[in-house]
Amino acid sequence: MHASGARFWIVIVALVGWALAPIALAAPASAARPSIVFILSDDEDLASHRVMAKTKALIEDQGTVLANYFVSYSFCCPSRATTLRGQYPHNHRVEGNEWPAGGYEKFRALGLEGSTIATWLPLYVQSGWLVPEDVAMLASMPRRRQAMAWAERTYGGASSRALHDFQLAGTELAFLRERAERGHPLDDFVVRERQLLAELSRSRAAVSSPART
């Protein structure tokens, strides 16, 4: 998130079994817990939202719009930490987008990180598919945007598109690895992992050699 500009937060809340509340009250606590789907669209301001017809139709029109809301700290990383922790920034101590005041590095150094891109990708640093700078870039939206701008400025549009492919592959790889580490791997985990690693190599090479794409 940027310091300026309103933020449009949309939450979809599905309360499963709400009509059976009297029965649920007598059930164990775990059975009474609602099923909640929380959808956060990052860096979507009001101006952007007005032209996002599908987002409006699929999320806003079928969910709840918070028209009078407040944010305690209008930056990406502090707000993300607040969402994950349910704490104010002065309590979770992530007070900026960059180390040492904030960023994912601060969140991780404080021992608050449980499952993020930066949790699951270091394995691929150890095996040589990624470098620490890749993980730092993939784990931070501001750094992703900065990298895209650098690629566009240095090599042109084809390079920027290749970096975007790299970012998408890295993100999917993190989710793929998370499922596997939690004991729920996809049936085609090995095949898909190899495909994503190949895409990381291809797109990395294309960033600095866009004419070959």
Secondary structure as GFF3:
##gff-version 3
##sequence-region A 1 213
A	DSSP	beta_strand	10	11	.	.	.	ID=ss1
A	DSSP	three_ten_helix	18	20	.	.	.	ID=ss2
A	DSSP	alpha_helix	21	26	.	.	.	ID=ss3
A	DSSP	alpha_helix	29	32	.	.	.	ID=ss4
A	DSSP	alpha_helix	46	50	.	.	.	ID=ss5
A	DSSP	alpha_helix	53	55	.	.	.	ID=ss6
A	DSSP	pi_helix	56	60	.	.	.	ID=ss7
A	DSSP	beta_strand	64	65	.	.	.	ID=ss8
A	DSSP	alpha_helix	76	85	.	.	.	ID=ss9
A	DSSP	alpha_helix	89	92	.	.	.	ID=ss10
A	DSSP	alpha_helix	103	109	.	.	.	ID=ss11
A	DSSP	alpha_helix	117	120	.	.	.	ID=ss12
A	DSSP	alpha_helix	122	126	.	.	.	ID=ss13
A	DSSP	alpha_helix	132	138	.	.	.	ID=ss14
A	DSSP	alpha_helix	141	155	.	.	.	ID=ss15
A	DSSP	alpha_helix	157	181	.	.	.	ID=ss16
A	DSSP	alpha_helix	189	208	.	.	.	ID=ss17
A	DSSP	three_ten_helix	210	212	.	.	.	ID=ss18
###
